[in-house]
């Protein structure tokens, strides 16, 4: 059976049009075409993989980018709240979903996708893209723990340690 090409890979490669609101070297963020609320975005990794733990370092970058996009949505559209989630999807490509919450739009799982026009998508994307968020990246200092030389334990110490673990 022939496997269909990944739609998110097609969007990342710009072979399928999307309302892009943010892009960096690791991800592309675009409006969902079947949103659960106004301004719902997808933040997709540019590299194809399915689960966050397949590329932990890149997944961290995708989550950081999702925070930037969430702030852009917050400033552009003023939702009451924003939720960021990953969950199984029909698209087996790692991505983070950003759900804005409004008084009359609560994007719960059972909610039906909103009907939205191309013009509305363009207007929303324009508002979000117009927001500039400064990301302050502070270098993370790696702390190396020094290991002390441990003297070998006596048989009696080992016995009592094992006994304590059995009892405790």
C-alpha positions as CSV (number, residue, x, y, z in Angstrom):
1,X,0.0,0.0,0.0
2,X,1.4,3.4,-1.0
3,X,1.9,5.8,1.8
4,X,0.5,9.4,1.3
5,X,3.0,12.2,1.7
6,X,2.9,13.9,5.1
7,X,0.8,17.1,4.8
8,X,2.9,19.0,7.3
9,X,6.1,18.1,5.4
10,X,4.3,19.4,2.3
11,X,3.4,22.7,4.1
12,X,7.0,23.1,5.5
13,X,8.4,22.6,2.0
14,X,5.9,25.3,0.8
15,X,4.3,22.8,-1.7
16,X,0.9,23.2,0.0
17,X,-0.3,26.7,0.9
18,X,-0.7,27.7,4.6
19,X,-1.4,30.8,6.5
20,X,2.1,31.0,8.1
21,X,2.3,33.2,11.2
22,X,5.9,32.3,12.4
23,X,8.9,30.5,11.1
24,X,12.4,29.9,12.4
25,X,15.2,27.4,11.5
26,X,13.4,24.5,13.3
27,X,9.7,25.0,12.9
28,X,6.9,26.5,10.9
29,X,3.7,27.8,12.6
30,X,0.5,28.2,10.6
31,X,-3.2,28.6,11.2
32,X,-5.2,25.4,11.5
33,X,-7.7,25.3,8.6
34,X,-10.3,23.5,10.8
35,X,-9.8,25.5,14.0
36,X,-11.6,24.8,17.3
37,X,-11.2,28.6,18.1
38,X,-10.1,31.8,16.3
39,X,-6.4,31.8,15.8
40,X,-5.7,28.1,16.6
41,X,-2.2,27.4,15.3
42,X,0.0,24.4,14.6
43,X,3.7,24.6,15.4
44,X,5.3,21.9,13.3
45,X,8.9,20.7,13.3
46,X,10.6,21.2,9.9
47,X,12.1,17.8,10.3
48,X,9.7,14.9,10.0
49,X,9.4,12.7,13.1
50,X,6.3,11.5,15.0
51,X,6.9,11.5,18.7
52,X,8.6,14.1,20.9
53,X,11.1,11.6,22.3
54,X,12.5,10.7,18.8
55,X,14.4,14.0,18.8
56,X,14.3,15.5,22.3
57,X,16.5,18.5,21.6
58,X,14.4,19.5,18.6
59,X,11.2,19.0,20.5
60,X,12.4,21.4,23.2
61,X,13.0,24.0,20.4
62,X,9.5,23.4,19.0
63,X,8.0,24.0,22.5
64,X,10.0,27.2,22.9
65,X,8.7,28.4,19.5
66,X,5.2,27.5,20.6
67,X,5.6,29.8,23.5
68,X,6.6,32.6,21.2
69,X,3.6,32.0,18.9
70,X,1.3,31.8,21.9
71,X,2.5,35.2,23.0
72,X,1.9,36.6,19.5
73,X,-1.6,35.2,19.6
74,X,-2.2,36.7,23.0
75,X,-1.1,40.2,21.9
76,X,-2.8,40.1,18.5
77,X,-6.2,38.5,19.4
78,X,-6.6,39.0,23.2
79,X,-8.0,35.6,24.1
80,X,-9.1,35.0,27.7
81,X,-6.6,32.1,27.9
82,X,-4.3,30.0,25.7
83,X,-3.6,26.3,25.9
84,X,-0.6,24.5,24.4
85,X,-0.9,20.8,23.7
86,X,0.5,17.8,22.0
87,X,-1.8,14.8,21.3
88,X,-2.2,12.0,18.9
89,X,-3.3,13.2,15.5
90,X,-4.2,12.0,12.0
91,X,-1.0,13.7,10.9
92,X,1.9,11.6,12.2
93,X,4.3,14.5,12.3
94,X,5.5,16.1,15.6
95,X,3.6,19.3,16.2
96,X,2.3,21.4,19.0
97,X,-1.2,22.9,18.9
98,X,-2.0,26.3,20.3
99,X,-5.6,26.8,21.4
100,X,-6.8,30.4,22.2
101,X,-9.9,30.5,24.5
102,X,-12.6,33.1,24.2
103,X,-15.8,33.7,26.1
104,X,-17.9,32.0,23.3
105,X,-15.2,29.8,21.8
106,X,-13.9,27.0,24.1
107,X,-11.8,24.6,22.0
108,X,-12.6,21.4,23.9
109,X,-12.0,18.0,22.2
110,X,-15.7,17.5,21.5
111,X,-16.1,20.9,19.9
112,X,-16.8,20.9,16.2
113,X,-14.3,22.7,13.9
114,X,-15.3,26.3,13.1
115,X,-16.3,27.2,9.6
116,X,-13.9,29.9,8.5
117,X,-13.3,31.6,5.2
118,X,-10.1,32.2,3.4
119,X,-10.4,36.0,4.0
120,X,-10.9,35.4,7.7
121,X,-7.8,33.2,7.8
122,X,-5.8,35.9,6.0
123,X,-7.0,38.6,8.5
124,X,-6.2,36.5,11.5
125,X,-2.8,35.4,10.1
126,X,-1.9,39.0,9.4
127,X,-2.7,40.1,12.9
128,X,-0.6,37.4,14.5
129,X,2.3,37.9,12.1
130,X,2.4,41.6,12.8
131,X,3.4,40.9,16.5
132,X,7.1,40.8,17.2
133,X,8.1,38.9,20.3
134,X,11.6,39.3,21.6
135,X,13.0,36.0,22.8
136,X,15.7,36.3,25.5
137,X,17.8,33.2,25.4
138,X,20.1,32.9,28.4
139,X,22.9,30.4,28.1
140,X,22.4,27.4,30.2
141,X,25.4,26.5,32.3
142,X,26.1,22.8,32.6
143,X,26.9,21.8,36.1
144,X,29.3,18.9,36.3
145,X,29.0,17.0,39.5
146,X,32.3,15.8,41.0
147,X,32.2,12.3,42.1
148,X,34.0,11.5,45.3
149,X,36.0,8.4,45.5
150,X,34.0,5.9,47.6
151,X,35.8,3.4,49.7
152,X,34.6,-0.2,49.2
153,X,31.8,-1.2,51.7
154,X,32.3,-4.1,54.0
155,X,30.2,-7.2,53.7
156,X,28.5,-6.2,56.9
157,X,27.5,-2.7,55.6
158,X,26.2,-4.3,52.4
159,X,24.1,-6.8,54.4
160,X,22.5,-4.1,56.5
161,X,21.8,-1.9,53.5
162,X,20.1,-4.7,51.7
163,X,18.1,-5.6,54.8
164,X,17.0,-2.0,55.2
165,X,15.8,-1.9,51.6
166,X,13.8,-5.2,52.1
167,X,12.2,-3.9,55.3
168,X,11.6,-0.3,54.2
